[in-house]
Structure formats: structure tokens, C-alpha cells
Amino acid sequence: MNVWNNIISVWDSGQQVDRQGAIELLRREYESLKITPIKGSADPSDLYDKELTSLYVMGKYGMGLDEQYPEQFDSLFNLEIKLEQAASMLIAEGVNAKDKVLMLLGAVDGNTVARILRIGLTKVYFGFADDSHMKQLSDAISAAFPERADDVNRFLKFYSAFKVALAIEQGSVRDRLTKEALKEAVAIQLGRGREAVPSDRYIVKIASEVFKVPGKVLRQIFGGIKEGTGRP
């Protein structure tokens, strides 16, 4: 919200905030509040560019800024708008949307798949969609682009780990049995079976780095597993 207040102030003055400027505003705000962007085990160089998804989702669905400042919003989030348009096409048309999506995005590689699914995850996280949206979207991508099935499964494993880590942070998971039950439940919701079940180490990494869950809490749930480099 602080970042959005800064951007809106610039827009109201008749100026525009470019993408790199928004990234730097977001980075500075996160660093000042000791917040970590939504991420898995890696720290890609474009992490904050990807984290603009959070700004996009909150701005559009939480504040209606796409309607209040249509030209400025479209200019800043041209990529996210196209990705969400592609997601809508895929959910609505499935395999038949493939050519339209390729025309819109130019190509669909692993990074594109992750960015499309990241919008879905962010909408779920902020309460603008539920888990069924992620299943619909992941199924639609796999159907239209079967060659990207591994990329979809990889992201869903991250999504599952994220959901469990979030539940730990919120206090609804406090022991090993509840953690295991939730891991299985999320996998069933996604309809992917074991392919969507993350390792404990992966969950610990997200819980500690993204949600700042204390080590004492993690040891209570995971036993002697060490924090650090996670693997899906």
C-alpha cells in the first residue's frame, strides 16, 4: 500500500512511473520492512520484477486502479495484463487457446508458465481466488502446452509448499501430523498426486525466509531438519 501511495502521487502529478522505477520502490519498501518477495528455493535476479505481480493484483482487484488510471496502469503492467489475458483464454478454451496465447505472448517457455501461475497464486494469497482457480489454470496450461507439463508440476510443488508454510505461519499447522495431512490435501485439491507434494526442506525454506517463522516453531513440526537451501 505504501508503494501504491507513492505511485499514485506521481500519477496524480501528471507523470508516469516506469517498470524499473516501480521495482525500485518495491525493493526499498520490502527491505525497510524486512519483507521477502514470494519465492521458492531460488533467488533469481529478476525476483522483484516477478514480485510486481503482487502490486498488479492488489492494484487491480483490491483498489480498482486499472479503472481509475487505465493508461498509466496498462503502461506499467503491460506484461502482467497479457499474462492474465492468456490465463483467461486457457481456462475458457483449453487446448483451443494455444494459438491465441502464442500470438499474444510470442512464446511460452518455463518462465512464462511460472509467471502465469504466479498471478494465480497471488490472487489466491490475497483472497481474490480460491484453490480451484489454480487447478483450473494448471490443468489448462498442461492441456494446451503438454511440453510444459514439468514446468507446471514444478510450480505446483512450490504452490503446495507455499500453502503449507503459510498455514504454519498462521498457526493452523502446529505438528507433524497436521503438516502431512495438509501436504496431501493440497496435492489432492490440485489433482496432481505425488507430483505436487513438496519436500519438508522446501517447506522449511519458504516458511523461514518468506514468512519468517521462528526456528523453534519449525523444529516442533519438522524435528531436526535444518533451515537453509531447500529442494522441492
C-alpha positions as CSV (number, residue, x, y, z in Angstrom):
1,M,0.0,0.0,0.0
2,N,2.9,2.4,0.7
3,V,4.3,1.7,-2.7
4,W,0.9,2.3,-4.3
5,N,0.6,5.6,-2.5
6,N,3.9,6.7,-3.9
7,I,3.0,5.6,-7.5
8,I,-0.4,7.3,-7.3
9,S,1.1,10.5,-6.1
10,V,3.4,10.5,-9.2
11,W,0.4,9.7,-11.5
12,D,-1.7,12.5,-10.0
13,S,1.1,14.9,-10.7
14,G,0.8,14.0,-14.4
15,Q,3.9,11.9,-14.6
16,Q,4.5,8.2,-15.2
17,V,6.3,5.5,-13.2
18,D,8.2,3.1,-15.4
19,R,8.6,-0.5,-14.6
20,Q,12.2,-0.2,-13.3
21,G,11.0,2.7,-11.0
22,A,8.2,0.5,-9.6
23,I,10.7,-2.3,-9.0
24,E,13.0,0.0,-7.0
25,L,10.1,1.4,-5.0
26,L,9.0,-2.1,-4.2
27,R,12.6,-3.3,-3.3
28,R,13.2,-0.3,-1.0
29,E,9.8,-0.8,0.8
30,Y,10.4,-4.5,1.3
31,E,13.9,-4.0,2.6
32,S,12.8,-1.3,5.0
33,L,10.1,-3.6,6.4
34,K,12.3,-6.8,6.2
35,I,9.8,-8.4,3.9
36,T,10.8,-11.1,1.4
37,P,9.1,-11.4,-2.0
38,I,7.1,-14.6,-2.8
39,K,9.7,-17.1,-3.8
40,G,10.8,-20.7,-3.7
41,S,14.3,-22.0,-3.1
42,A,16.0,-19.8,-5.7
43,D,16.8,-16.1,-5.6
44,P,16.6,-15.2,-9.3
45,S,18.0,-11.8,-10.5
46,D,14.5,-10.8,-11.7
47,L,12.8,-11.6,-8.4
48,Y,11.5,-8.1,-7.8
49,D,10.3,-7.9,-11.4
50,K,8.3,-11.0,-10.8
51,E,7.1,-9.6,-7.5
52,L,5.4,-6.8,-9.4
53,T,2.7,-9.4,-9.7
54,S,1.7,-8.6,-6.1
55,L,1.5,-4.9,-6.9
56,Y,-0.6,-5.7,-10.0
57,V,-3.1,-8.0,-8.3
58,M,-3.6,-5.6,-5.3
59,G,-3.9,-2.6,-7.6
60,K,-6.4,-4.2,-9.9
61,Y,-8.5,-6.4,-7.6
62,G,-8.0,-4.6,-4.3
63,M,-8.1,-1.0,-5.3
64,G,-9.6,-0.8,-8.8
65,L,-6.7,1.3,-10.1
66,D,-6.9,-0.3,-13.6
67,E,-10.2,1.6,-14.0
68,Q,-9.1,4.8,-12.2
69,Y,-5.8,5.1,-14.0
70,P,-6.3,2.9,-17.1
71,E,-3.5,4.4,-19.3
72,Q,-0.9,4.5,-16.5
73,F,-1.9,1.1,-15.2
74,D,-1.7,-0.5,-18.6
75,S,1.7,1.0,-19.3
76,L,3.2,-0.2,-16.1
77,F,1.7,-3.7,-16.1
78,N,1.7,-4.5,-19.8
79,L,3.3,-7.9,-19.2
80,E,1.0,-8.9,-16.3
81,I,-2.1,-7.9,-18.3
82,K,-1.1,-10.1,-21.2
83,L,-0.2,-13.0,-18.9
84,E,-3.6,-12.7,-17.2
85,Q,-5.4,-12.5,-20.6
86,A,-3.6,-15.7,-21.6
87,A,-4.7,-17.3,-18.4
88,S,-8.3,-16.4,-19.0
89,M,-8.1,-17.8,-22.6
90,L,-6.6,-21.0,-21.4
91,I,-9.3,-21.5,-18.7
92,A,-12.1,-20.7,-21.1
93,E,-10.9,-22.6,-24.2
94,G,-8.3,-25.1,-23.1
95,V,-6.4,-26.6,-26.0
96,N,-8.1,-24.4,-28.4
97,A,-6.5,-21.3,-26.9
98,K,-3.0,-22.4,-27.7
99,D,-2.6,-20.4,-31.0
100,K,-4.2,-17.3,-29.4
101,V,-1.9,-17.5,-26.4
102,L,1.2,-17.8,-28.7
103,M,0.0,-14.8,-30.7
104,L,-0.4,-12.8,-27.5
105,L,2.8,-13.8,-25.8
106,G,5.0,-14.7,-28.7
107,A,6.3,-17.9,-27.0
108,V,5.5,-20.0,-23.9
109,D,8.6,-21.3,-22.0
110,G,9.1,-22.4,-18.5
111,N,9.4,-18.8,-17.2
112,T,6.2,-17.8,-19.0
113,V,4.4,-20.7,-17.3
114,A,5.7,-19.7,-13.9
115,R,4.7,-16.1,-14.4
116,I,1.1,-17.1,-15.4
117,L,0.8,-19.4,-12.4
118,R,2.3,-16.8,-10.2
119,I,-0.6,-14.5,-10.9
120,G,-3.0,-17.3,-9.9
121,L,-1.0,-17.9,-6.7
122,T,-1.0,-14.2,-5.8
123,K,-4.8,-13.9,-6.3
124,V,-5.3,-16.9,-4.0
125,Y,-2.9,-15.5,-1.4
126,F,-4.7,-12.1,-1.3
127,G,-8.1,-13.7,-1.3
128,F,-9.3,-12.9,-4.8
129,A,-9.4,-16.5,-5.9
130,D,-9.5,-20.0,-4.3
131,D,-7.5,-23.2,-4.8
132,S,-9.9,-24.3,-7.6
133,H,-8.6,-21.5,-9.7
134,M,-5.0,-22.9,-9.5
135,K,-6.3,-26.3,-10.5
136,Q,-8.2,-25.0,-13.5
137,L,-5.3,-22.9,-14.6
138,S,-2.6,-25.6,-14.2
139,D,-4.8,-28.1,-16.0
140,A,-5.5,-25.7,-18.8
141,I,-1.8,-24.9,-19.3
142,S,-0.9,-28.6,-19.3
143,A,-3.6,-29.4,-21.8
144,A,-2.6,-26.6,-24.3
145,F,1.1,-27.0,-23.8
146,P,1.9,-30.6,-22.8
147,E,5.6,-30.0,-23.4
148,R,5.5,-27.6,-20.4
149,A,3.9,-30.2,-18.0
150,D,7.1,-30.5,-15.9
151,D,7.2,-26.7,-15.5
152,V,3.6,-26.7,-14.3
153,N,4.3,-29.5,-11.8
154,R,7.4,-27.7,-10.6
155,F,5.4,-24.6,-9.9
156,L,2.6,-26.6,-8.2
157,K,5.1,-28.2,-5.9
158,F,6.1,-24.6,-4.9
159,Y,2.5,-23.7,-4.6
160,S,1.9,-26.6,-2.2
161,A,4.9,-25.7,-0.1
162,F,3.8,-22.1,0.0
163,K,0.4,-23.1,1.2
164,V,1.8,-25.3,4.0
165,A,4.3,-22.7,5.0
166,L,1.5,-20.1,5.1
167,A,-0.6,-22.4,7.3
168,I,2.4,-22.8,9.7
169,E,2.8,-19.0,9.9
170,Q,-0.9,-18.6,10.6
171,G,-0.8,-21.2,13.3
172,S,-3.2,-23.7,11.8
173,V,-0.4,-26.3,11.4
174,R,1.5,-27.0,14.7
175,D,2.6,-30.6,14.5
176,R,3.9,-33.2,12.0
177,L,0.6,-35.0,11.5
178,T,-1.3,-31.9,10.6
179,K,1.5,-30.8,8.3
180,E,1.5,-34.2,6.5
181,A,-2.3,-34.1,6.2
182,L,-2.2,-30.6,4.6
183,K,0.5,-31.6,2.2
184,E,-1.7,-34.5,0.9
185,A,-4.8,-32.3,0.9
186,V,-3.3,-29.6,-1.2
187,A,-2.0,-32.2,-3.7
188,I,-5.4,-33.8,-3.9
189,Q,-7.0,-30.4,-4.5
190,L,-4.6,-29.8,-7.3
191,G,-5.3,-33.2,-8.8
192,R,-1.6,-34.0,-9.3
193,G,-0.9,-36.6,-6.7
194,R,2.7,-37.1,-5.6
195,E,3.9,-34.7,-8.3
196,A,2.6,-31.8,-6.2
197,V,3.9,-32.9,-2.8
198,P,6.9,-30.8,-1.7
199,S,9.8,-31.9,0.5
200,D,9.9,-30.8,4.1
201,R,13.1,-29.0,3.5
202,Y,11.5,-27.0,0.7
203,I,8.6,-26.0,3.1
204,V,11.0,-25.0,5.8
205,K,12.9,-22.8,3.5
206,I,9.8,-20.9,2.4
207,A,8.4,-20.8,6.0
208,S,11.7,-19.3,7.3
209,E,12.6,-17.0,4.5
210,V,9.3,-15.8,3.2
211,F,7.1,-16.0,6.3
212,K,9.8,-15.5,8.9
213,V,8.6,-18.5,11.0
214,P,10.8,-18.9,14.1
215,G,13.2,-21.9,14.1
216,K,11.6,-23.1,17.4
217,V,8.2,-23.5,15.7
218,L,9.7,-25.3,12.7
219,R,11.6,-27.7,14.9
220,Q,8.4,-28.5,16.7
221,I,6.8,-29.5,13.4
222,F,9.8,-30.9,11.4
223,G,12.0,-32.2,14.1
224,G,15.7,-31.8,13.5
225,I,15.5,-30.6,9.9
226,K,17.9,-27.7,9.3
227,E,16.9,-24.4,7.7
228,G,18.8,-23.4,4.6
229,T,18.9,-24.4,1.0
230,G,15.6,-26.1,0.2
231,R,14.8,-28.6,-2.5
232,P,11.3,-29.2,-3.9
